[in-house]
Amino acid sequence: MKLSSFALALIVALSSTVDAFVPAASITPTRSKTSSTEVHLFDIFNEGKKKLVKSLAGDYDEAAIKARVDGLIADKVLDGMNAKYTVVELDTDPDGKAIRAEMADFVGRTSVPAIWIEGRFVGGCNDGPMGGIIKLNESGELTGLLKAAGAL
């Protein structure tokens, strides 16, 4: 990646403020065709942006927000396939806490999304006993599972 002199100057100018957010030891350089200085500055800038956005967000329940984002990803995958599915929002369902408690006993986890196809727990977005909905979609297995369940 070739950085323009303006972008490089911007990164250099911002790197002094970014250092307040990111300890130098936390940056892991990556190999690239660019110079190690450009990569290092880009990593500092990128990590600094992440820290700044998180600080601007204030206090929030990280697990709940991650679950919401993962749910949006799962919905996008299924909607993109025109699949028929039902979403149970555990935060708003009157039995949501009880469902989550039973999930802990049944599948050993309480995180969401927890995706079930034809009574079989396939995982979340990118984890679980079958690798999750994203991996199943990438491998082509999701289509077969959804067809067998009558969801496609």
Rosetta constraint file for C-alpha pairs under 8 A:
AtomPair CA 1 CA 33 HARMONIC 7.13 0.50
AtomPair CA 1 CA 34 HARMONIC 5.98 0.50
AtomPair CA 2 CA 34 HARMONIC 6.74 0.50
AtomPair CA 3 CA 7 HARMONIC 5.96 0.50
AtomPair CA 3 CA 8 HARMONIC 5.96 0.50
AtomPair CA 3 CA 38 HARMONIC 7.73 0.50
AtomPair CA 4 CA 8 HARMONIC 6.10 0.50
AtomPair CA 5 CA 9 HARMONIC 5.94 0.50
AtomPair CA 6 CA 10 HARMONIC 6.05 0.50
AtomPair CA 7 CA 11 HARMONIC 6.09 0.50
AtomPair CA 8 CA 12 HARMONIC 6.06 0.50
AtomPair CA 8 CA 38 HARMONIC 7.60 0.50
AtomPair CA 9 CA 13 HARMONIC 5.94 0.50
AtomPair CA 10 CA 14 HARMONIC 6.02 0.50
AtomPair CA 11 CA 15 HARMONIC 5.77 0.50
AtomPair CA 11 CA 41 HARMONIC 6.41 0.50
AtomPair CA 11 CA 42 HARMONIC 6.98 0.50
AtomPair CA 11 CA 45 HARMONIC 6.22 0.50
AtomPair CA 12 CA 16 HARMONIC 7.30 0.50
AtomPair CA 12 CA 41 HARMONIC 7.05 0.50
AtomPair CA 13 CA 17 HARMONIC 7.91 0.50
AtomPair CA 14 CA 18 HARMONIC 6.06 0.50
AtomPair CA 14 CA 45 HARMONIC 7.08 0.50
AtomPair CA 15 CA 19 HARMONIC 6.06 0.50
AtomPair CA 15 CA 41 HARMONIC 7.06 0.50
AtomPair CA 15 CA 44 HARMONIC 6.58 0.50
AtomPair CA 15 CA 45 HARMONIC 6.23 0.50
AtomPair CA 16 CA 20 HARMONIC 7.41 0.50
AtomPair CA 17 CA 21 HARMONIC 7.53 0.50
AtomPair CA 18 CA 22 HARMONIC 6.24 0.50
AtomPair CA 18 CA 44 HARMONIC 6.75 0.50
AtomPair CA 18 CA 45 HARMONIC 6.50 0.50
AtomPair CA 18 CA 47 HARMONIC 7.97 0.50
AtomPair CA 18 CA 48 HARMONIC 4.84 0.50
AtomPair CA 18 CA 49 HARMONIC 7.79 0.50
AtomPair CA 19 CA 23 HARMONIC 6.24 0.50
AtomPair CA 19 CA 24 HARMONIC 7.16 0.50
AtomPair CA 19 CA 44 HARMONIC 7.57 0.50
AtomPair CA 19 CA 48 HARMONIC 7.45 0.50
AtomPair CA 21 CA 48 HARMONIC 5.83 0.50
AtomPair CA 21 CA 51 HARMONIC 6.15 0.50
AtomPair CA 21 CA 52 HARMONIC 7.38 0.50
AtomPair CA 22 CA 26 HARMONIC 6.85 0.50
AtomPair CA 22 CA 27 HARMONIC 7.85 0.50
AtomPair CA 22 CA 44 HARMONIC 7.17 0.50
AtomPair CA 22 CA 47 HARMONIC 6.74 0.50
AtomPair CA 22 CA 48 HARMONIC 6.10 0.50
AtomPair CA 22 CA 51 HARMONIC 7.56 0.50
AtomPair CA 23 CA 27 HARMONIC 7.47 0.50
AtomPair CA 27 CA 40 HARMONIC 7.64 0.50
AtomPair CA 27 CA 43 HARMONIC 6.74 0.50
AtomPair CA 27 CA 44 HARMONIC 6.87 0.50
AtomPair CA 28 CA 43 HARMONIC 7.89 0.50
AtomPair CA 29 CA 36 HARMONIC 7.39 0.50
AtomPair CA 29 CA 39 HARMONIC 6.70 0.50
AtomPair CA 29 CA 40 HARMONIC 5.82 0.50
AtomPair CA 29 CA 43 HARMONIC 7.36 0.50
AtomPair CA 30 CA 36 HARMONIC 7.99 0.50
AtomPair CA 30 CA 39 HARMONIC 6.87 0.50
AtomPair CA 30 CA 40 HARMONIC 7.97 0.50
AtomPair CA 31 CA 36 HARMONIC 7.62 0.50
AtomPair CA 32 CA 36 HARMONIC 7.75 0.50
AtomPair CA 32 CA 39 HARMONIC 7.47 0.50
AtomPair CA 34 CA 38 HARMONIC 6.44 0.50
AtomPair CA 34 CA 39 HARMONIC 6.66 0.50
AtomPair CA 35 CA 39 HARMONIC 6.42 0.50
AtomPair CA 36 CA 40 HARMONIC 5.93 0.50
AtomPair CA 37 CA 41 HARMONIC 6.06 0.50
AtomPair CA 38 CA 42 HARMONIC 6.03 0.50
AtomPair CA 39 CA 43 HARMONIC 6.08 0.50
AtomPair CA 40 CA 44 HARMONIC 6.18 0.50
AtomPair CA 41 CA 45 HARMONIC 6.10 0.50
AtomPair CA 42 CA 46 HARMONIC 6.02 0.50
AtomPair CA 43 CA 47 HARMONIC 5.99 0.50
AtomPair CA 44 CA 48 HARMONIC 5.93 0.50
AtomPair CA 45 CA 49 HARMONIC 6.20 0.50
AtomPair CA 46 CA 50 HARMONIC 6.44 0.50
AtomPair CA 47 CA 51 HARMONIC 6.28 0.50
AtomPair CA 48 CA 52 HARMONIC 6.04 0.50
AtomPair CA 49 CA 53 HARMONIC 6.11 0.50
AtomPair CA 50 CA 54 HARMONIC 6.21 0.50
AtomPair CA 51 CA 55 HARMONIC 6.13 0.50
AtomPair CA 52 CA 56 HARMONIC 6.18 0.50
AtomPair CA 53 CA 57 HARMONIC 6.23 0.50
AtomPair CA 54 CA 58 HARMONIC 6.87 0.50
AtomPair CA 60 CA 65 HARMONIC 7.81 0.50
AtomPair CA 61 CA 65 HARMONIC 6.30 0.50
AtomPair CA 62 CA 66 HARMONIC 6.02 0.50
AtomPair CA 63 CA 67 HARMONIC 6.10 0.50
AtomPair CA 64 CA 68 HARMONIC 6.22 0.50
AtomPair CA 65 CA 69 HARMONIC 6.22 0.50
AtomPair CA 66 CA 70 HARMONIC 6.05 0.50
AtomPair CA 67 CA 71 HARMONIC 5.98 0.50
AtomPair CA 67 CA 111 HARMONIC 7.03 0.50
AtomPair CA 67 CA 112 HARMONIC 5.27 0.50
AtomPair CA 67 CA 113 HARMONIC 6.15 0.50
AtomPair CA 68 CA 72 HARMONIC 6.30 0.50
AtomPair CA 68 CA 112 HARMONIC 7.95 0.50
AtomPair CA 68 CA 113 HARMONIC 7.92 0.50
AtomPair CA 69 CA 73 HARMONIC 6.36 0.50
AtomPair CA 70 CA 74 HARMONIC 6.17 0.50
AtomPair CA 70 CA 112 HARMONIC 7.59 0.50
AtomPair CA 70 CA 113 HARMONIC 6.41 0.50
AtomPair CA 70 CA 124 HARMONIC 7.74 0.50
AtomPair CA 70 CA 125 HARMONIC 6.07 0.50
AtomPair CA 71 CA 75 HARMONIC 6.08 0.50
AtomPair CA 71 CA 112 HARMONIC 7.24 0.50
AtomPair CA 71 CA 113 HARMONIC 5.40 0.50
AtomPair CA 71 CA 125 HARMONIC 7.75 0.50
AtomPair CA 72 CA 76 HARMONIC 6.14 0.50
AtomPair CA 73 CA 77 HARMONIC 6.32 0.50
AtomPair CA 73 CA 125 HARMONIC 7.24 0.50
AtomPair CA 74 CA 78 HARMONIC 6.28 0.50
AtomPair CA 74 CA 113 HARMONIC 7.63 0.50
AtomPair CA 74 CA 124 HARMONIC 7.98 0.50
AtomPair CA 74 CA 125 HARMONIC 6.07 0.50
AtomPair CA 74 CA 133 HARMONIC 6.84 0.50
AtomPair CA 74 CA 134 HARMONIC 7.64 0.50
AtomPair CA 75 CA 79 HARMONIC 5.78 0.50
AtomPair CA 76 CA 80 HARMONIC 5.84 0.50
AtomPair CA 77 CA 81 HARMONIC 6.55 0.50
AtomPair CA 77 CA 133 HARMONIC 7.86 0.50
AtomPair CA 77 CA 134 HARMONIC 7.47 0.50
AtomPair CA 77 CA 137 HARMONIC 7.86 0.50
AtomPair CA 78 CA 82 HARMONIC 6.31 0.50
AtomPair CA 78 CA 83 HARMONIC 5.35 0.50
AtomPair CA 78 CA 84 HARMONIC 7.86 0.50
AtomPair CA 78 CA 85 HARMONIC 7.84 0.50
AtomPair CA 79 CA 83 HARMONIC 5.97 0.50
AtomPair CA 81 CA 152 HARMONIC 7.75 0.50
AtomPair CA 82 CA 152 HARMONIC 6.91 0.50
AtomPair CA 83 CA 146 HARMONIC 7.38 0.50
AtomPair CA 83 CA 151 HARMONIC 5.33 0.50
AtomPair CA 83 CA 152 HARMONIC 5.16 0.50
AtomPair CA 84 CA 151 HARMONIC 4.86 0.50
AtomPair CA 84 CA 152 HARMONIC 6.67 0.50
AtomPair CA 85 CA 151 HARMONIC 6.89 0.50
AtomPair CA 88 CA 93 HARMONIC 7.03 0.50
AtomPair CA 89 CA 93 HARMONIC 5.85 0.50
AtomPair CA 89 CA 96 HARMONIC 7.24 0.50
AtomPair CA 90 CA 94 HARMONIC 7.96 0.50
AtomPair CA 90 CA 95 HARMONIC 7.41 0.50
AtomPair CA 90 CA 96 HARMONIC 3.98 0.50
AtomPair CA 90 CA 97 HARMONIC 6.71 0.50
AtomPair CA 90 CA 99 HARMONIC 7.44 0.50
AtomPair CA 90 CA 100 HARMONIC 7.34 0.50
AtomPair CA 91 CA 96 HARMONIC 6.02 0.50
AtomPair CA 91 CA 97 HARMONIC 7.68 0.50
AtomPair CA 92 CA 96 HARMONIC 6.80 0.50
AtomPair CA 95 CA 99 HARMONIC 6.03 0.50
AtomPair CA 96 CA 100 HARMONIC 6.16 0.50
AtomPair CA 97 CA 101 HARMONIC 6.18 0.50
AtomPair CA 98 CA 102 HARMONIC 6.20 0.50
AtomPair CA 99 CA 103 HARMONIC 6.14 0.50
AtomPair CA 100 CA 104 HARMONIC 6.45 0.50
AtomPair CA 100 CA 110 HARMONIC 5.45 0.50
AtomPair CA 101 CA 105 HARMONIC 6.94 0.50
AtomPair CA 101 CA 110 HARMONIC 6.98 0.50
AtomPair CA 102 CA 106 HARMONIC 6.02 0.50
AtomPair CA 103 CA 107 HARMONIC 5.57 0.50
AtomPair CA 103 CA 108 HARMONIC 6.68 0.50
AtomPair CA 103 CA 109 HARMONIC 6.20 0.50
AtomPair CA 103 CA 110 HARMONIC 5.81 0.50
AtomPair CA 104 CA 108 HARMONIC 4.52 0.50
AtomPair CA 104 CA 109 HARMONIC 4.55 0.50
AtomPair CA 104 CA 110 HARMONIC 5.16 0.50
AtomPair CA 105 CA 109 HARMONIC 7.61 0.50
AtomPair CA 107 CA 121 HARMONIC 7.74 0.50
AtomPair CA 112 CA 124 HARMONIC 6.52 0.50
AtomPair CA 113 CA 123 HARMONIC 7.83 0.50
AtomPair CA 113 CA 124 HARMONIC 5.07 0.50
AtomPair CA 113 CA 125 HARMONIC 6.93 0.50
AtomPair CA 114 CA 121 HARMONIC 7.31 0.50
AtomPair CA 114 CA 122 HARMONIC 7.73 0.50
AtomPair CA 114 CA 123 HARMONIC 5.62 0.50
AtomPair CA 114 CA 124 HARMONIC 4.90 0.50
AtomPair CA 115 CA 121 HARMONIC 5.99 0.50
AtomPair CA 115 CA 122 HARMONIC 5.78 0.50
AtomPair CA 115 CA 123 HARMONIC 5.51 0.50
AtomPair CA 115 CA 124 HARMONIC 5.68 0.50
AtomPair CA 115 CA 132 HARMONIC 7.87 0.50
AtomPair CA 115 CA 133 HARMONIC 7.57 0.50
AtomPair CA 116 CA 120 HARMONIC 5.17 0.50
AtomPair CA 116 CA 121 HARMONIC 4.38 0.50
AtomPair CA 116 CA 122 HARMONIC 5.74 0.50
AtomPair CA 116 CA 123 HARMONIC 7.43 0.50
AtomPair CA 117 CA 121 HARMONIC 6.55 0.50
AtomPair CA 117 CA 122 HARMONIC 6.92 0.50
AtomPair CA 117 CA 145 HARMONIC 7.09 0.50
AtomPair CA 117 CA 146 HARMONIC 7.03 0.50
AtomPair CA 117 CA 149 HARMONIC 6.81 0.50
AtomPair CA 118 CA 149 HARMONIC 5.50 0.50
AtomPair CA 121 CA 128 HARMONIC 8.00 0.50
AtomPair CA 121 CA 129 HARMONIC 7.41 0.50
AtomPair CA 122 CA 128 HARMONIC 6.15 0.50
AtomPair CA 122 CA 129 HARMONIC 5.88 0.50
AtomPair CA 122 CA 130 HARMONIC 4.99 0.50
AtomPair CA 122 CA 131 HARMONIC 7.03 0.50
AtomPair CA 122 CA 132 HARMONIC 5.78 0.50
AtomPair CA 122 CA 133 HARMONIC 7.13 0.50
AtomPair CA 123 CA 127 HARMONIC 5.50 0.50
AtomPair CA 123 CA 128 HARMONIC 3.77 0.50
AtomPair CA 123 CA 129 HARMONIC 5.91 0.50
AtomPair CA 123 CA 130 HARMONIC 6.27 0.50
AtomPair CA 123 CA 131 HARMONIC 6.35 0.50
AtomPair CA 123 CA 132 HARMONIC 4.48 0.50
AtomPair CA 123 CA 133 HARMONIC 6.93 0.50
AtomPair CA 124 CA 128 HARMONIC 6.10 0.50
AtomPair CA 124 CA 131 HARMONIC 7.87 0.50
AtomPair CA 124 CA 132 HARMONIC 4.81 0.50
AtomPair CA 124 CA 133 HARMONIC 6.32 0.50
AtomPair CA 125 CA 132 HARMONIC 4.79 0.50
AtomPair CA 125 CA 133 HARMONIC 5.02 0.50
AtomPair CA 125 CA 134 HARMONIC 5.57 0.50
AtomPair CA 125 CA 135 HARMONIC 7.94 0.50
AtomPair CA 126 CA 131 HARMONIC 5.78 0.50
AtomPair CA 126 CA 132 HARMONIC 4.34 0.50
AtomPair CA 126 CA 133 HARMONIC 6.35 0.50
AtomPair CA 126 CA 134 HARMONIC 5.71 0.50
AtomPair CA 126 CA 135 HARMONIC 6.30 0.50
AtomPair CA 127 CA 131 HARMONIC 4.61 0.50
AtomPair CA 127 CA 132 HARMONIC 4.59 0.50
AtomPair CA 128 CA 132 HARMONIC 5.51 0.50
AtomPair CA 130 CA 136 HARMONIC 7.32 0.50
AtomPair CA 131 CA 135 HARMONIC 5.73 0.50
AtomPair CA 131 CA 136 HARMONIC 6.70 0.50
AtomPair CA 132 CA 136 HARMONIC 6.22 0.50
AtomPair CA 133 CA 137 HARMONIC 5.99 0.50
AtomPair CA 133 CA 142 HARMONIC 7.07 0.50
AtomPair CA 134 CA 138 HARMONIC 6.15 0.50
AtomPair CA 135 CA 139 HARMONIC 6.12 0.50
AtomPair CA 136 CA 140 HARMONIC 6.13 0.50
AtomPair CA 136 CA 141 HARMONIC 5.08 0.50
AtomPair CA 136 CA 142 HARMONIC 4.89 0.50
AtomPair CA 137 CA 141 HARMONIC 6.11 0.50
AtomPair CA 137 CA 142 HARMONIC 4.87 0.50
AtomPair CA 137 CA 143 HARMONIC 7.07 0.50
AtomPair CA 140 CA 144 HARMONIC 7.46 0.50
AtomPair CA 141 CA 145 HARMONIC 6.39 0.50
AtomPair CA 142 CA 146 HARMONIC 6.07 0.50
AtomPair CA 143 CA 147 HARMONIC 6.03 0.50
AtomPair CA 143 CA 152 HARMONIC 7.74 0.50
AtomPair CA 144 CA 148 HARMONIC 6.05 0.50
AtomPair CA 145 CA 149 HARMONIC 6.25 0.50
AtomPair CA 146 CA 150 HARMONIC 6.21 0.50
AtomPair CA 146 CA 151 HARMONIC 5.04 0.50
AtomPair CA 146 CA 152 HARMONIC 5.79 0.50
AtomPair CA 147 CA 151 HARMONIC 5.76 0.50
AtomPair CA 147 CA 152 HARMONIC 5.00 0.50
